[in-house]
Amino acid sequence: MKVTRFEDLEIWKESRELCKSIFEITEKDPFNKDFKLKDQIRGSSGSIMDNIACPVK
């Protein structure tokens, strides 16, 4: 399997699904009332995809 884009990586696809799940979970109690915690958790889940997509130079 040839990878030409980071979107082709299975690990990136799985991290995207994880990110979606985290967004759904943080919409519910107790996260929906703690905005700072919710933002931190969502930001960290998004950075997983970013780190996979952006290779170290």
Steps between C-alpha positions, in 0.01 A plus 500: 500500500646831394433801719488827312308704758481487877125440464590159355659389827283266704631650825385847388154365419480338843612820673227689314240255630641538851477877468135475390424277801669742738298790360179302559601401854592856597154623398355312800523552875730579674713635213238727346505724809879517540598699193873515571531125552283430196718725283821339628377148432372589155821684414716208605293255298536723193874522547525122457389538138724802454807314623436211264440731204801723561824300491803611698757674284 
